[in-house]
């Protein structure tokens, strides 16, 4: 998939979520949102924030449904794509290496993988199958920053 196709697909998905890929992504502490070392890009954790508002908050399995959590994972993914596009361009992605998804979960919620599937599906939509399947971890946690229902981070291999 070419950068134009990747970027246009990312923009289409962003528009469906009311997200602007060109908007600044604010960092909430003493860290950077992306570190590139050699030909690997490490993205910091992203919560489902649009502008200054975390769109999906609360505990999945009690106050947040599976579908709401999946939307949250998609917004997190869009934030990651926006950061990556601004810093290096989506055309430099050779492979999605690893996706880590953290779900604020009730004790009896066991569908963390289904939440993570939303992010995986979005990555496949944007990058196609040319970037190959990625490794993934999805875990339930007691609490996330800003009471976010979902947080994810990503690692990408870049074309040198």
C-alpha positions as CSV (number, residue, x, y, z in Angstrom):
1,X,0.0,0.0,0.0
2,X,1.4,3.4,-0.9
3,X,1.7,6.3,1.5
4,X,-1.1,8.2,-0.3
5,X,-3.3,5.1,0.1
6,X,-2.3,4.6,3.7
7,X,-2.8,8.2,4.6
8,X,-6.1,8.5,2.8
9,X,-7.3,5.4,4.5
10,X,-6.2,6.7,7.9
11,X,-7.9,10.0,7.2
12,X,-11.2,8.2,6.2
13,X,-11.1,6.2,9.5
14,X,-10.3,9.4,11.5
15,X,-13.1,11.3,10.0
16,X,-15.6,8.5,10.9
17,X,-14.4,9.0,14.5
18,X,-14.5,12.8,14.5
19,X,-10.7,12.8,14.8
20,X,-8.3,15.2,13.0
21,X,-5.1,13.5,12.0
22,X,-3.4,16.9,11.6
23,X,-4.3,18.1,15.0
24,X,-1.5,18.4,17.6
25,X,-1.3,15.4,19.9
26,X,-0.6,16.7,23.4
27,X,1.9,14.9,25.7
28,X,0.7,14.7,29.3
29,X,4.0,14.5,31.1
30,X,7.8,14.4,31.0
31,X,8.2,12.1,28.0
32,X,7.9,12.1,24.2
33,X,5.2,10.5,22.1
34,X,7.7,8.8,19.7
35,X,11.2,7.6,19.8
36,X,12.9,6.5,16.6
37,X,16.1,4.5,17.1
38,X,17.7,3.2,14.0
39,X,14.9,1.8,11.9
40,X,12.5,1.1,14.8
41,X,9.8,3.5,16.0
42,X,8.5,3.2,19.6
43,X,5.2,5.0,20.3
44,X,4.3,5.9,23.8
45,X,1.0,4.8,25.3
46,X,-2.1,6.5,23.8
47,X,-5.5,6.8,25.4
48,X,-8.7,7.5,23.5
49,X,-8.4,11.3,23.6
50,X,-9.7,13.7,21.0
51,X,-8.4,17.2,21.7
52,X,-8.4,17.4,25.5
53,X,-11.3,15.0,26.1
54,X,-10.8,11.3,26.9
55,X,-13.7,9.9,24.9
56,X,-14.1,6.5,26.5
57,X,-13.7,6.4,30.3
58,X,-14.5,3.9,33.0
59,X,-14.3,0.2,33.6
60,X,-15.0,-2.2,30.8
61,X,-17.5,-4.8,31.9
62,X,-19.3,-2.5,34.2
63,X,-19.8,1.1,32.9
64,X,-18.2,0.6,29.5
65,X,-19.4,-2.0,26.9
66,X,-17.2,-4.1,24.7
67,X,-18.2,-2.1,21.7
68,X,-17.4,1.2,23.4
69,X,-14.0,-0.2,24.4
70,X,-13.4,-1.2,20.8
71,X,-14.1,2.4,19.7
72,X,-11.7,3.6,22.3
73,X,-9.0,1.2,20.9
74,X,-9.6,2.6,17.5
75,X,-9.2,6.2,18.7
76,X,-6.0,5.2,20.4
77,X,-4.8,3.7,17.1
78,X,-5.7,6.9,15.2
79,X,-3.6,8.9,17.7
80,X,-0.7,6.6,17.1
81,X,-1.0,6.9,13.4
82,X,-1.2,10.7,13.6
83,X,2.0,10.8,15.6
84,X,3.7,8.5,13.2
85,X,2.6,10.3,10.1
86,X,3.8,13.7,11.5
87,X,7.2,12.3,12.6
88,X,8.2,10.0,9.8
89,X,5.3,9.4,7.4
90,X,3.2,6.3,7.1
91,X,5.1,5.4,4.0
92,X,8.2,4.5,6.1
93,X,6.4,1.7,7.9
94,X,7.9,-1.6,6.9
95,X,6.1,-3.7,9.5
96,X,3.9,-3.3,12.6
97,X,6.0,-5.3,15.1
98,X,4.1,-5.2,18.3
99,X,0.8,-3.9,19.7
100,X,0.2,-3.8,23.5
101,X,-3.3,-3.1,24.6
102,X,-4.3,-2.4,28.2
103,X,-8.0,-2.5,29.1
104,X,-9.4,-1.1,32.4
105,X,-11.4,-4.2,33.2
106,X,-13.9,-5.4,35.8
107,X,-12.9,-8.6,37.6
108,X,-15.1,-10.8,35.4
109,X,-14.4,-9.1,32.0
110,X,-12.3,-11.5,29.9
111,X,-12.7,-10.0,26.4
112,X,-9.5,-8.0,26.3
113,X,-8.5,-9.7,23.1
114,X,-11.7,-8.6,21.4
115,X,-10.9,-5.0,22.4
116,X,-7.4,-5.3,21.0
117,X,-8.9,-6.8,17.7
118,X,-10.3,-3.3,16.9
119,X,-6.8,-1.8,16.9
120,X,-5.4,-4.8,14.9
121,X,-8.2,-4.5,12.4
122,X,-7.6,-0.8,11.9
123,X,-3.8,-1.3,11.5
124,X,-4.5,-3.9,8.8
125,X,-7.0,-1.6,7.1
126,X,-4.4,1.2,6.9
127,X,-1.2,-0.8,6.2
128,X,-2.7,-3.8,4.3
129,X,-1.2,-7.2,4.5
130,X,2.2,-6.0,3.2
131,X,3.2,-5.1,6.7
132,X,2.5,-8.6,7.9
133,X,0.7,-9.7,11.0
134,X,2.0,-8.2,14.3
135,X,2.7,-9.6,17.7
136,X,0.3,-8.5,20.3
137,X,-0.4,-8.5,24.0
138,X,-3.8,-7.6,25.6
139,X,-4.2,-7.4,29.3
140,X,-6.8,-6.3,31.8
141,X,-5.7,-3.7,34.4
142,X,-7.3,-2.1,37.4
143,X,-6.9,1.6,36.3
144,X,-5.5,3.7,33.5
145,X,-4.5,7.4,33.3
146,X,-7.3,9.8,33.2
147,X,-9.7,6.9,33.8
148,X,-9.3,5.8,30.2
149,X,-11.0,2.6,29.4
150,X,-8.2,1.6,27.0
151,X,-4.5,2.5,26.4
152,X,-2.2,1.1,23.7
153,X,1.4,1.4,22.6
154,X,3.0,0.3,19.3
155,X,6.4,-0.6,17.9
156,X,7.0,-0.3,14.1
157,X,9.9,-1.3,11.9
158,X,10.7,1.5,9.5
159,X,12.2,1.5,6.0
160,X,15.7,2.9,6.4
